[in-house]
Amino acid sequence: MRGLFSLLLLLVMCLRPVPRLGAMVVRDYTPSRHDRFYSGGDKHFVGGRYDFSGVGFGRASHWVTLVSDNCFLTAYHRRPSTGEEVTFWSTNSLDGPSYTYMVAGGARVGSTDLWVGWFDRAVVVDASIARYPVPVLEASKHYCGLELYNYGMKQRVGRNVLDKFDQVRIGGSSGWSIWYGYGHRAHCLVGGDETALRAGDSGAPSFAVFNSHLALIGIHWAKTQFPPGSYDTFVPEYYDQINDILAERGQSLRRSWDWK
């Protein structure tokens, strides 16, 4: 099965920047449910129970996901440049507190599409902004079937189901990925919240819920056409490599059970 699925790489489209960025696809998109910053009185946000404050967005439309006091993860092929300003919002309202920081550098994680970025060493991101843990389970099979909260362009949030793992090579990067389909098994499980990635979503996160909190599972990488679906780089697979980079800056990842 894995060999057959790998053949589909010929049909994979890496989510490269394009002049006009769209919005992440949500099957039955409703602003009051799927827009994080919707301000109407009928808001019933799909992610309302969880903290999305650690998802930042840059002035040049790059995504970052905070994993320590001043380090973040994003996609290598769509990483922010040094000097780009990134903003985080403490709440699910644009009227709430926001904090802006300047990217100071970063490092690729091996040959993957993951990139660890950082702000200046003197910067500690405000304590109101979430630092996301990474769940490290005994075997990859234990992640299959997890319900995902996918974040994407236009500050949309939807859901999907982790279907498969595969080792892929796309656009000069290679590594372990997760795949979640569109119009597939997930439609029965998450209904109108089902997501599909589009250009501009690369670098944004997919989360699963552990201990009633969001934990980082994937960073958006690419999409497939046949069958329709989306690839994320599988973050837990690279826990140690990411931690090695963070250690050089005196920081570390947390596992999902480290919540206090």
Kinemage of the C-alpha trace (Angstrom):
@kinemage 1
@onewidth
@group {chain A} dominant
@subgroup {mainchain}
@vectorlist {calphas} color= white
{ca met a 1} P 0.000 0.000 0.000
{ca arg a 2} L 2.801 2.405 0.895
{ca gly a 3} L 4.529 1.746 -2.428
{ca leu a 4} L 1.327 2.454 -4.318
{ca phe a 5} L 0.768 5.639 -2.363
{ca ser a 6} L 4.330 6.806 -3.086
{ca leu a 7} L 3.577 6.716 -6.797
{ca leu a 8} L 1.133 9.526 -6.191
{ca leu a 9} L 4.082 11.828 -5.610
{ca leu a 10} L 4.110 12.443 -9.334
{ca leu a 11} L 0.861 14.294 -8.788
{ca val a 12} L 1.918 16.242 -5.726
{ca met a 13} L 1.935 20.038 -5.938
{ca cys a 14} L 4.161 21.811 -3.453
{ca leu a 15} L 2.369 24.785 -1.920
{ca arg a 16} L 4.697 27.444 -3.295
{ca pro a 17} L 3.953 31.162 -2.957
{ca val a 18} L 1.792 32.578 -5.737
{ca pro a 19} L 0.931 36.191 -6.543
{ca arg a 20} L -2.630 35.856 -5.238
{ca leu a 21} L -3.023 33.760 -2.098
{ca gly a 22} L -6.376 32.119 -1.544
{ca ala a 23} L -7.874 30.653 1.602
{ca met a 24} L -7.691 27.194 3.122
{ca val a 25} L -10.611 25.120 1.863
{ca val a 26} L -13.256 24.179 4.432
{ca arg a 27} L -16.031 21.998 3.060
{ca asp a 28} L -18.995 23.903 4.513
{ca tyr a 29} L -17.175 27.134 5.240
{ca thr a 30} L -19.071 29.448 7.569
{ca pro a 31} L -17.320 32.600 8.817
{ca ser a 32} L -18.896 32.415 12.266
{ca arg a 33} L -17.554 28.872 12.740
{ca his a 34} L -14.275 28.760 10.834
{ca asp a 35} L -12.797 32.289 11.025
{ca arg a 36} L -10.716 32.686 14.168
{ca phe a 37} L -11.198 36.456 14.248
{ca tyr a 38} L -14.869 36.615 13.267
{ca ser a 39} L -16.456 39.382 15.332
{ca gly a 40} L -20.187 38.819 14.927
{ca gly a 41} L -22.506 38.048 17.806
{ca asp a 42} L -23.320 34.630 16.300
{ca lys a 43} L -19.717 33.412 16.560
{ca his a 44} L -19.409 29.713 17.372
{ca phe a 45} L -15.763 29.116 16.495
{ca val a 46} L -14.832 25.474 15.895
{ca gly a 47} L -11.637 25.955 17.917
{ca gly a 48} L -13.183 28.073 20.636
{ca arg a 49} L -12.121 25.748 23.464
{ca tyr a 50} L -8.445 25.920 22.522
{ca asp a 51} L -5.565 28.393 22.490
{ca phe a 52} L -4.369 29.424 19.021
{ca ser a 53} L -2.337 32.397 20.252
{ca gly a 54} L 0.979 30.740 19.347
{ca val a 55} L 0.171 30.830 15.620
{ca gly a 56} L 1.790 33.945 14.199
{ca phe a 57} L 1.547 35.607 10.799
{ca gly a 58} L 4.209 37.690 9.085
{ca arg a 59} L 3.945 40.905 7.104
{ca ala a 60} L 4.986 38.944 4.011
{ca ser a 61} L 2.282 36.293 4.627
{ca his a 62} L 4.492 33.674 6.270
{ca trp a 63} L 3.289 31.436 9.085
{ca val a 64} L 5.103 30.645 12.334
{ca thr a 65} L 4.140 28.348 15.221
{ca leu a 66} L 5.780 29.089 18.570
{ca val a 67} L 7.400 26.112 20.325
{ca ser a 68} L 9.597 27.869 22.931
{ca asp a 69} L 10.183 31.335 24.363
{ca asn a 70} L 11.539 32.759 21.107
{ca cys a 71} L 11.755 29.895 18.603
{ca phe a 72} L 9.150 28.752 16.100
{ca leu a 73} L 8.538 26.170 13.382
{ca thr a 74} L 7.528 26.790 9.793
{ca ala a 75} L 8.010 25.301 6.319
{ca tyr a 76} L 11.510 25.499 4.888
{ca his a 77} L 10.204 26.185 1.370
{ca arg a 78} L 8.074 29.092 2.633
{ca arg a 79} L 10.062 30.491 5.538
{ca pro a 80} L 10.147 34.140 6.588
{ca ser a 81} L 13.199 36.233 5.791
{ca thr a 82} L 15.442 37.773 8.408
{ca gly a 83} L 13.890 41.087 9.369
{ca glu a 84} L 10.283 40.105 8.651
{ca glu a 85} L 7.891 41.158 11.401
{ca val a 86} L 5.573 38.486 12.805
{ca thr a 87} L 2.458 39.179 14.888
{ca phe a 88} L 0.757 36.989 17.495
{ca trp a 89} L -2.706 37.649 18.967
{ca ser a 90} L -3.434 36.651 22.573
{ca thr a 91} L -7.110 35.935 21.948
{ca asn a 92} L -9.474 35.050 19.134
{ca ser a 93} L -10.266 38.725 18.613
{ca leu a 94} L -8.309 41.293 16.625
{ca asp a 95} L -9.329 43.803 19.305
{ca gly a 96} L -7.330 41.869 21.900
{ca pro a 97} L -3.625 42.306 22.720
{ca ser a 98} L -1.144 41.596 19.919
{ca tyr a 99} L 2.628 41.330 19.935
{ca thr a 100} L 5.005 41.799 17.016
{ca tyr a 101} L 8.576 40.482 16.796
{ca met a 102} L 11.275 40.528 14.128
{ca val a 103} L 12.723 37.308 12.715
{ca ala a 104} L 16.463 37.136 13.427
{ca gly a 105} L 17.420 33.863 11.729
{ca gly a 106} L 16.809 30.148 11.564
{ca ala a 107} L 18.044 26.682 10.618
{ca arg a 108} L 16.706 23.866 8.486
{ca val a 109} L 15.958 20.522 10.130
{ca gly a 110} L 18.116 18.113 8.093
{ca ser a 111} L 16.755 17.651 4.565
{ca thr a 112} L 13.131 18.101 5.646
{ca asp a 113} L 10.718 20.904 4.862
{ca leu a 114} L 10.903 22.009 8.519
{ca trp a 115} L 12.658 25.217 9.510
{ca val a 116} L 13.321 26.371 13.063
{ca gly a 117} L 13.248 30.146 13.181
{ca trp a 118} L 13.971 32.517 16.023
{ca phe a 119} L 13.716 36.055 17.220
{ca asp a 120} L 16.595 37.951 18.808
{ca arg a 121} L 18.145 36.194 21.815
{ca ala a 122} L 17.081 39.093 24.023
{ca val a 123} L 13.416 38.635 23.049
{ca val a 124} L 11.074 36.558 25.167
{ca val a 125} L 7.659 36.329 23.544
{ca asp a 126} L 4.916 37.591 25.839
{ca ala a 127} L 3.716 35.010 28.363
{ca ser a 128} L 0.148 35.250 27.058
{ca ile a 129} L 1.240 33.577 23.795
{ca ala a 130} L 1.106 29.766 23.721
{ca arg a 131} L 4.228 27.632 23.299
{ca tyr a 132} L 3.029 24.354 21.800
{ca pro a 133} L 4.219 20.958 22.994
{ca val a 134} L 4.874 18.016 20.652
{ca pro a 135} L 3.333 14.589 21.383
{ca val a 136} L 5.870 11.755 21.167
{ca leu a 137} L 4.046 8.410 21.171
{ca glu a 138} L 5.458 4.910 21.147
{ca ala a 139} L 4.705 4.146 17.487
{ca ser a 140} L 3.390 6.021 14.470
{ca lys a 141} L 0.302 3.801 14.337
{ca his a 142} L -0.904 5.472 17.534
{ca tyr a 143} L -1.285 8.776 15.676
{ca cys a 144} L -3.492 7.345 12.906
{ca gly a 145} L -7.087 8.410 13.257
{ca leu a 146} L -6.299 11.495 15.339
{ca glu a 147} L -8.651 14.406 14.823
{ca leu a 148} L -6.659 17.360 13.532
{ca tyr a 149} L -7.304 21.068 13.854
{ca asn a 150} L -5.831 22.590 10.690
{ca tyr a 151} L -4.929 26.288 10.528
{ca gly a 152} L -4.606 28.136 7.240
{ca met a 153} L -4.905 31.264 5.134
{ca lys a 154} L -7.436 33.938 6.057
{ca gln a 155} L -6.970 32.771 9.679
{ca arg a 156} L -9.325 29.853 9.077
{ca val a 157} L -9.491 26.749 11.252
{ca gly a 158} L -11.082 23.459 10.237
{ca arg a 159} L -10.751 19.798 11.077
{ca asn a 160} L -9.591 16.608 9.420
{ca val a 161} L -8.433 13.101 10.322
{ca leu a 162} L -4.869 11.800 10.086
{ca asp a 163} L -5.126 9.037 7.483
{ca lys a 164} L -1.622 7.905 6.527
{ca phe a 165} L 2.119 8.252 6.977
{ca asp a 166} L 4.526 8.284 4.077
{ca gln a 167} L 8.156 9.098 3.391
{ca val a 168} L 8.161 11.581 0.543
{ca arg a 169} L 10.431 13.799 -1.523
{ca ile a 170} L 9.008 17.069 -2.824
{ca gly a 171} L 10.736 20.144 -4.196
{ca gly a 172} L 14.200 19.432 -2.798
{ca ser a 173} L 12.975 18.323 0.639
{ca ser a 174} L 12.389 14.817 1.944
{ca gly a 175} L 11.114 13.229 5.116
{ca trp a 176} L 8.216 11.678 6.990
{ca ser a 177} L 4.831 13.214 6.411
{ca ile a 178} L 1.236 12.765 7.421
{ca trp a 179} L -1.535 12.785 4.834
{ca tyr a 180} L -5.192 13.679 5.322
{ca gly a 181} L -7.729 13.389 2.568
{ca tyr a 182} L -10.576 15.540 1.305
{ca gly a 183} L -13.923 13.938 0.473
{ca his a 184} L -12.536 10.777 2.021
{ca arg a 185} L -13.099 8.981 5.337
{ca ala a 186} L -12.758 12.264 7.236
{ca his a 187} L -15.961 13.638 5.730
{ca cys a 188} L -17.942 11.138 7.813
{ca leu a 189} L -16.068 12.085 10.993
{ca val a 190} L -15.673 15.876 10.830
{ca gly a 191} L -18.490 16.783 8.447
{ca gly a 192} L -18.513 20.323 7.111
{ca asp a 193} L -15.304 21.223 8.979
{ca glu a 194} L -13.208 19.094 6.578
{ca thr a 195} L -10.144 20.906 5.208
{ca ala a 196} L -7.902 20.924 2.151
{ca leu a 197} L -4.715 22.981 1.812
{ca arg a 198} L -4.132 25.613 -0.851
{ca ala a 199} L -1.267 27.908 -1.843
{ca gly a 200} L -0.350 30.148 1.066
{ca asp a 201} L -1.122 27.544 3.735
{ca ser a 202} L 2.426 26.149 3.761
{ca gly a 203} L 4.120 26.666 7.106
{ca ala a 204} L 0.886 26.817 9.107
{ca pro a 205} L 0.205 24.094 11.700
{ca ser a 206} L -1.973 21.073 12.301
{ca phe a 207} L -2.765 20.297 15.931
{ca ala a 208} L -4.288 17.424 17.870
{ca val a 209} L -5.712 17.634 21.371
{ca phe a 210} L -3.737 16.020 24.202
{ca asn a 211} L -4.585 16.602 27.872
{ca ser a 212} L -7.244 19.113 26.766
{ca his a 213} L -4.616 21.316 25.070
{ca leu a 214} L -3.390 21.704 21.512
{ca ala a 215} L -0.225 19.797 20.630
{ca leu a 216} L 1.696 20.282 17.384
{ca ile a 217} L 1.478 17.375 14.923
{ca gly a 218} L 2.344 18.803 11.518
{ca ile a 219} L 3.521 21.784 9.499
{ca his a 220} L 1.744 22.174 6.149
{ca trp a 221} L 3.883 21.151 3.200
{ca ala a 222} L 1.993 20.160 0.015
{ca lys a 223} L -1.231 18.904 -1.514
{ca thr a 224} L -2.178 15.947 -3.703
{ca gln a 225} L -4.699 15.888 -6.533
{ca phe a 226} L -5.351 12.155 -6.981
{ca pro a 227} L -6.631 11.337 -4.435
{ca pro a 228} L -7.328 14.848 -3.149
{ca gly a 229} L -5.555 15.521 0.131
{ca ser a 230} L -2.853 17.371 1.992
{ca tyr a 231} L 0.647 16.664 3.321
{ca asp a 232} L 2.221 17.986 6.507
{ca thr a 233} L 5.747 17.312 7.690
{ca phe a 234} L 5.319 15.021 10.706
{ca val a 235} L 6.818 17.048 13.560
{ca pro a 236} L 7.107 14.314 16.268
{ca glu a 237} L 9.446 12.326 13.993
{ca tyr a 238} L 11.964 15.174 14.236
{ca tyr a 239} L 11.600 15.949 17.942
{ca asp a 240} L 15.281 15.274 18.729
{ca gln a 241} L 16.662 17.212 15.744
{ca ile a 242} L 14.484 20.213 16.547
{ca asn a 243} L 15.518 20.027 20.173
{ca asp a 244} L 19.198 20.016 19.182
{ca ile a 245} L 18.707 23.307 17.344
{ca leu a 246} L 16.782 24.812 20.246
{ca ala a 247} L 19.433 23.662 22.721
{ca glu a 248} L 22.006 25.861 20.978
{ca arg a 249} L 19.825 28.782 22.019
{ca gly a 250} L 19.320 27.525 25.579
{ca gln a 251} L 15.744 26.340 24.931
{ca ser a 252} L 13.898 23.056 24.465
{ca leu a 253} L 10.684 21.511 23.214
{ca arg a 254} L 8.058 20.221 25.587
{ca arg a 255} L 6.285 16.920 25.225
{ca ser a 256} L 2.505 17.047 25.373
{ca trp a 257} L 2.387 15.660 28.916
{ca asp a 258} L 4.631 18.423 30.302
{ca trp a 259} L 1.674 20.765 30.872
{ca lys a 260} L 1.451 22.029 34.450
